[in-house]
Amino acid sequence: MNANREKTIFLTGRKGFIGRNLHEYLSPKYTVLAPSHKELELLDQEEVKRYFQDNRIDIVIHSATTPSHRKIREPKETAYRNLRIFFNIVRNSPHFSKMIFVGSGAEYGIQKDIINVKETSFDSCVPEDEHGFSKYVCSKYIERADKIVNLRLFGIFGKYEDYQIRFISNVICKAIYNLPLTMKQNRVFSYLFMDDFLKIIDYFIGNAQQQKIYNVVPGEKIELIDIARTVNEISGKNLDINVRLPGMGREYTADNSLLVQEIKGLRFTPMREAITKFYNWYEENRHAIDEKLLLHDP
């Protein structure tokens, strides 16, 4: 019997991009409890309490969040909902040994450039958006809490993301359909390939960490324009690359020193290799791409 099967993981946000990947990756290795919204209302503290009382849970992976992106206006009470869910879970900490919180670079405040930011720079400002503010409050709690580790993501890409709004998926799908590769404005990101994130999650499931908060980014930074050029090269095409606004948008990058000190020998997939794998996945699944959804900039 696989010894990992004796470890039970409670995963939130299974239907989301990150949660779906986590569920697919972890289920063959662990016992994974990932109730749907209908099965468990995370906003209801009594429901959450009963769930923890009724199930033996070793590890919580909290990836659920109220969605906020250009396809929808930021929902009212985003911060309230995110914080209520977080605290409904952490108040049951006697029932689990560790919680892995999927955090965000937005905790540093996306109203300004975030450039090679270190974890020690946290709380240099308070985020102005509700999503970032809710993650910020959770981080302030985690700083003083036991049993919780915060893995801050900046940019992450991989299968099952929304190709209509997520840049790397969007330009890959456009290349497959021979459409111009478009973007609102060039920016610099610390993009993480989903395959690498899943391995990092596995490490934190099985090991006691030295720190409470980590920037989970590769050492390699990349401009959006260079991603588009790489997609062009991988596709073997010479599609137009159109940038609507001049100049550079706000940078969104971080320092990963604490992470590479924690996980000895950690290797990140080089961006070209990652984009190639991702391009090939979309080619294999092109039947699921709706070309009409590609006609707007992400």
N, C-alpha and C positions, 0 to 999 in steps of 0.2 A: 504493500500500500504506500502511496506517495505521502511522505510525512507532512507535506504542506497541506494536504487535504484535511488534516486535523485542525488547521487554522481557519477560522471563519472571519470573512471580511464583510462589513456592511458598507455598501457603495451607494452614495446618493448621486442623482443626476444621470442615471443610466441612459436616458433617451437623448442626452446632449452629445455634442461632438466628442468631448473628452471622455465622458462617462461611457459612451458606446465602445470606444476603443479600449478603455480599462476593463469593461465587462468581458469583452471578447478575449482579451489577453490573459486575464486573471482566472477566468472560470475553469480552464483545463487544469490549473495548478492548485487552486484553493476552493474552499466552499464559499461561494459568493451569494450574499443576500442583497438583492437590488430591487426593492419593491417599487412599483409604479406609484404615480400620484394617487390613483384610485385606491391602491392597497395601503398606502400610508401618507397621511397629510402631515408634512413636516412642519407646517405652521401651527399645528395643534399640539400643545405641549403634553397633554394627557395621552394622546395617541402615541407620541414618540416615547413617552415614559413606559407605556405598556409594551411597546415593541421591544425595548431593551430588556424589560423584565421577562418577556416571553421567549427571547432568543439568546443563545450564548454567542457573544460577539467578542472577537479578539482585537480586530483592527477596524477602525472607521476610516474610510476615504471619502472626504466631503468635496465633491466636485460640482454639486448643484448650485446654480445661481440664477437669479432672474435675468433673462436675456435682455440685452440692450445693444442695438446696432442700427445701421442706417435703414434697414427694412421696416423697423418699427420705432416709434418714438419711445424714449425711455419711459417705462411704465411708472405710474404714480406709486409711491411707497416702495420703490426699489430697495432703498437702504433699509427701510423697516422690515421688509420681507426677508432680505438676506440675513439681517442680524437676528431676527426672530428664529429663523431656521437654525442658524449657527448656535445660538444659546440654548435652543431646545435640545440640541444634541449634546453640547458640552456639559450641561447640567446633569447628564447621565454618565459622566466619566467614571463613576465607580463600577460601571458595567463593561468597560473595555480597557485594554492595556495601552493603546496608542491611537491617536487620531492624526491622519495625514490630511492637511488642509491645502487645497489647491488655491494658492494665492495669485496675486497679479502685480505686475509692474505698476499698474494704476495706483497702487498704494503710495507711490512716491509723488503723485500729482501730475496728471497728464496735461495740465494747463500750461506746462513749461517743457522745455527740452529735458529729456532724461538721458544723460550721456555717461556711459561706463559707470553707472551708479553702484556704490557698495552698500551692503546691508547697514553699515554704520551711518549712512546718510538718511536713513528712514526718520520720518517726523521732522524733516527740514521745512515741510509745509503740509497743510491739510488739503487733501484732494477736494476739488470743487464739484465734481460729478458724483452722483449718488452711488454708482457702482464702485468707484474708487474709494469713496468715503466709507462704504460698508466694509470693504476689504481692509481699509486702514484701521477701523475700530477693532476688527477681528485680530489684526496683527498686534495692536496695543494689548489686547487681552492675552494673546499667545506669548508675548514677551515675559509675562509673569506666571504663566500656567505650566503645569506639569503635563506630560503625556501628549502634547501637541507639537507637531512640526509643520511649519509653513513653507511650501515650495512655491516660490513666486515665479510665474511664467510671464514672459514679455510677448513674444510672438511664437505661436506653435502652429504647425501645419501637418496634415496627414489625412488619410482616408476618412470619409464620412463628414468632412467639414462642408459648409454651405458654399458651393462653388459660385453662387451668385454674388456673394459679398466678400469672401475670403480671397485675398489677392493672388496667392500662388496657385490655388485651384482655378481661379478665374482666368488667369493668363494661360494656364495649361489647356483648359477646355476651349478657350478661344483659338489657341494654336491648332488643336485637333480639328476645329471647324473652319480653319483658314480665315479667321477674323483678325482684324488689327488688335494688337496687344495694348490695352489702354490703362491709364491710371489717372487719378485726380492730380497727384503731385508726387514727386520723388521724395523718398524718405530713407533713413538708415534704421535698420532693425537688428535685434538679436533674435533671429528665428531659430526655433528648436524643432527638429523632426520628431514626429510622434513616436517612432520606433525607439528613439533614444530616451524619451520621457518614460516610456513603459518600463524600460530596464532600470531607470533611476527609481521609479516607484517600487519596483521589486526589491531594490537594495534597502529602501527605508522600511519596507514591510519586515524584512528579515534581520535588520541590524539596529542597534541603539546608536543614535546619532550624537555628535558632539555639540551641535548648535541647535537652536530652535527655529531659525529662519535662514533660508538659502535662496539666492537668485539662481534659478534653473535656466541657464542659457549656455550656448556653446561659446567658445572663445572667438569664433569667427563672426564678424558683423558684415552686413551686406546691404547695398542699396537696392531699392525696388527696380530701378532701371537695369541693374545688372542681373536681377532675377529674370526679367523679361528677355534680356539678351541670351541668357543661358537657355531658357525655354525655346527660343528661336533656334539656337544651335542644336539642341537635343531633337527638336522636331525635324531638322533638316530643311527648314523653310526660311524664307526671308520676309517675314511679315512686318508691316509697319508697326512701330512703337510710338504711341501718341501719349503725350503728357499734357493734361489740360492747363495746369497752373505752373508758372515759372518758379525757379528757385527751389529751395529745399524745405520740406515740411519739418515738423518737430521730430527730433531723434528720439529713439526708444531703445536704448541699449543698456547693458549692465555688466558688471564685473562678476566672474564666476569663481573667484579664488577659494571661497569657503567650500564650494561644492567639490572642486577638484582635490582639495585637501582632504575632504571627507571620504570620497570614493576613489581609492588608489587605482590608478590605471584606467580611469574613465576615458572612453573614446567616443567622440561625437562623429556622427556620419558627416563627411564633407558635404557642403551644400550642393555641389554639382551631382554627386552620387545620390543624395537624397532626392533632389528634383528629378533625376532620371528615373529612380524607382517609382516616384509618385506619378510621373508622366506615363510610365508603362501601366500603372494600375488604372489610370483613367482610360487609356487606350483599351484595356481589357473590359472596362465597364462603360464604354461610350454609349451603349444603349440606354443608360440611365440619365444621360445628360440632355437637358431640354435647351436647345439652341436659343430659343426666344429669351431665356433668362440671362443670356450673356451680352445683351445689347446695352448695358449700362455699366459705368465705371464702378469698381468696388470701393 
